[in-house]
Amino acid sequence: MAMKRWEYANAVVEQDVAEGEALLSSSSVTTASDCATRAHEEGPRLFLAWSDGHELSRDSARWFPEHTGRDRGLWLLLGTRLRQQGWLRLAFDGREHVGVWATSCATYDLIKRMFDLAMAFVLLVLAAPLMLIAALLIRLDSPGPVLFCQERVGQDGKGFLLWKFRSMYADAPRYAPSPASDCDPRVTRVGRALRRGSVDELPQLINVLRGEMSLVGPRPEMPFIVEAYTSRQRQRLAVKPGITGLWQISPARAWPIHENLGYDLHYIRHRNLALDGAILLSTIVAVVRGVGAV
């Protein structure tokens, strides 16, 4: 079965590369970021052609579930070119699977919960000075509360209050699509800096301590978005939501979560401690580089 899937993936890659080369010759794509943007509109074939197509896919094969049985996240720690192939293979994996099942193991759940508690407590202590500075800057920058709370939908559809540092003006609608960029007029000056470094997310460590969220998992959505979910989209509610996850560190993070369901479903199928660790390390890198904010 694994070999058939691998052969199928290679066939798709080769076909898409041929189509992608034609698109590439008539486009202005010059970087991986350009490819990620165009791939959202054109499909993955353009991204594949840019990154040398099926030869690179075969070279990276040993790092993926077809050969390892479960995604351990090793590909997230590889070089840029192989990591790009990882995102593409994940997209193919999401297309191939219609259903999803949440892997569950009492030992994994217990260890993950203990890790969440320990890390959330340590991070809150270490980040306390930064959080105090952020709170002061927010108060000086614009009128309104320092913290912003919003109802979100968690595991099994249960609602909870998610906490963030306020990064938008106090009169901005509480329930509306999140800003797509720092140019959004709802975002304050200090808010732009907070969002760029993901500092506005730090209060969610309280949600982790309360057991409403995990460090790693699907991003929790607002109720009005979940109400419009299809049965397939509701599958992302099978596990506890997280502060970070595959979607948050992916090339598709600039687009709505519910339009990029494959990332969350892939995580739910394969979740394990190694994958969680790889996502956390990649998140740290993304935040340091200033590309981790969503």
C-alpha positions as CSV (number, residue, x, y, z in Angstrom):
1,M,0.0,0.0,0.0
2,A,2.8,2.4,0.9
3,M,4.6,1.7,-2.4
4,K,1.4,2.4,-4.4
5,R,1.0,5.7,-2.6
6,W,4.6,6.5,-3.3
7,E,4.3,5.6,-7.0
8,Y,1.1,7.7,-7.2
9,A,2.8,10.7,-5.6
10,N,5.7,10.4,-8.0
11,A,3.3,10.3,-11.0
12,V,1.5,13.4,-9.7
13,V,4.8,15.2,-9.2
14,E,6.0,14.4,-12.7
15,Q,2.7,15.5,-14.3
16,D,2.6,18.7,-12.2
17,V,6.2,19.5,-13.0
18,A,5.5,19.4,-16.7
19,E,2.6,21.8,-16.3
20,G,4.6,23.9,-13.9
21,E,7.5,24.4,-16.3
22,A,5.1,26.0,-18.8
23,L,3.6,28.3,-16.1
24,L,7.1,29.1,-14.8
25,S,8.3,30.2,-18.3
26,S,5.6,32.8,-18.5
27,S,5.7,34.1,-14.9
28,S,7.8,36.4,-12.8
29,V,8.5,33.9,-10.1
30,T,12.0,34.1,-8.8
31,T,11.9,33.0,-5.1
32,A,10.3,30.3,-2.9
33,S,8.0,33.0,-1.5
34,D,6.8,33.9,-4.9
35,C,6.2,30.3,-5.7
36,A,4.2,29.8,-2.4
37,T,2.0,32.8,-3.3
38,R,1.4,31.6,-6.9
39,A,1.0,28.0,-5.8
40,H,-2.1,29.0,-3.8
41,E,-3.7,30.2,-7.0
42,E,-2.2,27.9,-9.6
43,G,-1.8,24.7,-7.5
44,P,1.4,23.0,-6.4
45,R,2.7,22.3,-9.9
46,L,4.4,25.8,-10.1
47,F,6.2,25.3,-6.8
48,L,7.3,21.8,-7.8
49,A,8.8,23.0,-11.1
50,W,10.7,25.8,-9.3
51,S,12.2,23.4,-6.8
52,D,13.5,20.9,-9.4
53,G,10.5,18.6,-9.4
54,H,10.5,14.9,-9.0
55,E,14.2,14.4,-8.6
56,L,14.2,16.4,-5.3
57,S,11.1,14.5,-4.2
58,R,12.9,11.2,-4.5
59,D,15.9,12.5,-2.7
60,S,13.7,13.5,0.3
61,A,11.5,10.4,0.2
62,R,13.2,8.7,3.2
63,W,12.0,11.5,5.5
64,F,8.3,11.1,4.9
65,P,5.5,8.9,6.2
66,E,5.6,6.6,3.1
67,H,8.9,5.3,4.4
68,T,8.7,6.0,8.2
69,G,5.1,5.0,8.9
70,R,4.4,8.2,10.8
71,D,5.5,11.8,10.2
72,R,8.1,12.5,12.8
73,G,8.6,16.1,11.6
74,L,12.3,15.5,10.5
75,W,11.7,17.2,7.2
76,L,10.9,20.4,9.1
77,L,14.5,20.5,10.3
78,L,16.1,20.0,6.8
79,G,17.4,22.5,4.4
80,T,15.2,25.0,2.5
81,R,14.8,23.0,-0.7
82,L,13.9,19.7,1.0
83,R,11.6,21.5,3.4
84,Q,9.8,23.0,0.4
85,Q,9.3,19.5,-0.9
86,G,7.9,18.5,2.5
87,W,5.2,21.1,2.3
88,L,4.3,19.9,-1.2
89,R,4.1,16.3,-0.2
90,L,1.9,17.3,2.8
91,A,-0.4,19.0,0.3
92,F,-0.6,15.8,-1.7
93,D,-1.2,13.8,1.4
94,G,-4.1,16.1,2.3
95,R,-5.7,15.7,-1.2
96,E,-5.4,12.0,-1.1
97,H,-7.1,11.5,2.3
98,V,-10.8,12.3,2.5
99,G,-11.3,11.2,6.1
100,V,-9.2,11.7,9.2
101,W,-8.7,9.9,12.5
102,A,-7.2,11.3,15.6
103,T,-4.3,9.2,16.8
104,S,-4.7,8.7,20.5
105,C,-2.4,7.2,23.1
106,A,-2.8,7.6,26.8
107,T,1.0,7.8,27.3
108,Y,1.3,10.4,24.6
109,D,-1.6,12.5,25.9
110,L,-0.2,12.4,29.4
111,I,3.4,13.3,28.4
112,K,2.2,16.1,26.2
113,R,0.0,17.5,28.9
114,M,2.9,17.4,31.4
115,F,5.1,19.1,28.9
116,D,2.5,21.8,28.1
117,L,2.2,22.6,31.8
118,A,5.9,22.7,32.5
119,M,6.8,24.7,29.4
120,A,3.9,27.2,29.8
121,F,4.9,27.9,33.4
122,V,8.6,28.3,32.4
123,L,7.8,30.5,29.5
124,L,5.4,32.7,31.5
125,V,8.2,33.3,34.1
126,L,10.9,34.0,31.5
127,A,8.6,36.2,29.4
128,A,7.2,38.2,32.4
129,P,9.5,41.2,31.8
130,L,8.7,41.3,28.1
131,M,5.0,41.0,28.8
132,L,5.1,43.9,31.3
133,I,6.9,46.1,28.7
134,A,4.3,45.1,26.1
135,A,1.4,46.0,28.4
136,L,3.0,49.4,29.1
137,L,3.5,50.1,25.4
138,I,-0.1,49.1,24.6
139,R,-1.5,51.5,27.3
140,L,0.7,54.4,26.0
141,D,-0.1,53.7,22.3
142,S,-3.9,53.7,22.2
143,P,-6.9,53.9,24.6
144,G,-8.4,50.6,25.7
145,P,-7.6,47.5,27.7
146,V,-4.2,45.8,27.6
147,L,-5.6,42.3,27.1
148,F,-8.1,41.2,24.5
149,C,-10.4,38.2,25.0
150,Q,-12.4,36.4,22.4
151,E,-14.5,33.3,22.3
152,R,-13.0,30.5,20.3
153,V,-14.0,26.9,19.6
154,G,-11.9,24.2,21.1
155,Q,-11.8,20.4,21.2
156,D,-15.1,18.7,20.5
157,G,-16.7,22.1,19.7
158,K,-16.4,23.4,23.3
159,G,-16.1,27.2,23.5
160,F,-13.5,29.0,25.7
161,L,-12.1,32.5,26.1
162,L,-8.8,33.0,24.3
163,W,-6.5,35.7,25.6
164,K,-4.1,37.9,23.7
165,F,-2.4,41.3,24.0
166,R,-4.6,43.8,22.2
167,S,-3.0,44.6,18.9
168,M,-6.0,46.4,17.3
169,Y,-7.9,49.6,18.2
170,A,-10.5,49.1,21.0
171,D,-13.4,50.0,18.6
172,A,-12.5,47.4,16.1
173,P,-15.2,44.7,15.7
174,R,-14.6,41.9,18.2
175,Y,-15.6,39.1,15.8
176,A,-14.4,39.7,12.3
177,P,-11.8,38.1,10.0
178,S,-8.3,38.4,11.3
179,P,-6.0,41.1,9.7
180,A,-4.2,39.6,6.7
181,S,-1.3,42.0,7.0
182,D,0.2,44.8,9.1
183,C,-1.3,47.3,6.7
184,D,-4.8,46.6,8.1
185,P,-6.1,49.9,9.5
186,R,-7.4,48.1,12.6
187,V,-3.9,47.3,13.8
188,T,-2.2,49.8,16.1
189,R,1.5,50.9,15.8
190,V,2.5,48.8,18.8
191,G,0.2,46.0,17.6
192,R,2.2,45.7,14.4
193,A,5.4,45.1,16.3
194,L,3.7,42.6,18.7
195,R,2.2,40.6,15.9
196,R,5.4,40.6,13.9
197,G,7.2,38.9,16.9
198,S,4.1,36.9,18.0
199,V,4.3,38.6,21.4
200,D,0.6,39.2,21.3
201,E,0.1,35.4,21.6
202,L,2.0,35.1,24.9
203,P,-1.2,35.4,27.2
204,Q,-2.4,32.2,25.6
205,L,0.0,30.4,27.8
206,I,-2.7,30.9,30.4
207,N,-5.1,29.0,28.2
208,V,-2.5,26.2,28.1
209,L,-2.2,26.1,31.9
210,R,-6.1,25.9,32.1
211,G,-6.1,22.9,29.7
212,E,-8.1,24.7,27.0
213,M,-5.2,24.8,24.6
214,S,-1.9,23.0,23.9
215,L,1.4,24.4,22.8
216,V,1.0,22.5,19.4
217,G,-2.3,21.8,17.7
218,P,-4.8,23.3,15.2
219,R,-5.4,27.0,15.6
220,P,-8.8,27.7,17.3
221,E,-11.3,29.5,15.2
222,M,-14.1,32.0,16.0
223,P,-17.6,30.6,16.4
224,F,-19.1,32.3,13.3
225,I,-16.5,30.5,11.2
226,V,-17.0,27.1,12.8
227,E,-20.8,27.5,12.3
228,A,-20.2,27.4,8.6
229,Y,-17.8,24.4,8.8
230,T,-18.5,21.4,6.5
231,S,-18.3,17.9,8.1
232,R,-14.7,17.6,6.9
233,Q,-13.7,20.9,8.4
234,R,-15.2,19.9,11.7
235,Q,-12.7,17.1,11.9
236,R,-10.0,19.6,13.0
237,L,-11.9,19.9,16.3
238,A,-11.0,16.3,17.2
239,V,-8.0,17.4,19.2
240,K,-7.1,20.2,21.6
241,P,-6.2,23.5,19.7
242,G,-2.7,24.9,19.9
243,I,-0.8,28.2,20.0
244,T,1.3,27.0,17.0
245,G,1.0,24.2,14.5
246,L,1.8,23.1,10.9
247,W,-0.4,25.8,9.3
248,Q,1.2,28.6,11.3
249,I,4.7,27.8,10.0
250,S,3.7,26.8,6.5
251,P,3.9,28.9,3.3
252,A,0.1,29.1,3.4
253,R,0.0,31.0,6.7
254,A,-1.1,34.2,4.9
255,W,-4.4,32.6,3.9
256,P,-7.4,31.5,6.1
257,I,-7.0,28.4,8.2
258,H,-10.2,26.8,6.9
259,E,-9.0,27.1,3.3
260,N,-5.9,25.1,4.2
261,L,-7.4,22.2,6.0
262,G,-4.8,19.6,4.9
263,Y,-2.2,20.9,7.4
264,D,-4.4,20.3,10.5
265,L,-5.7,17.0,9.2
266,H,-2.1,15.8,8.6
267,Y,-1.1,16.7,12.1
268,I,-4.1,15.0,13.6
269,R,-3.4,11.8,11.7
270,H,0.3,11.8,12.6
271,R,0.6,13.6,15.9
272,N,3.5,12.4,18.1
273,L,6.1,13.9,20.4
274,A,8.8,14.1,17.7
275,L,6.5,16.0,15.4
276,D,5.4,18.4,18.2
277,G,9.1,19.1,19.0
278,A,9.9,19.8,15.3
279,I,7.0,22.2,15.0
280,L,8.0,24.0,18.2
281,L,11.6,24.4,16.9
282,S,10.4,25.6,13.6
283,T,8.1,28.1,15.3
284,I,11.0,29.5,17.3
285,V,13.0,30.0,14.1
286,A,10.0,31.7,12.4
287,V,9.4,34.0,15.3
288,V,13.1,35.0,15.5
289,R,13.0,35.7,11.7
290,G,9.8,37.8,12.1
291,V,7.7,35.6,9.9
292,G,5.8,33.6,12.6
293,A,3.0,36.0,13.3
294,V,-0.5,35.2,12.1
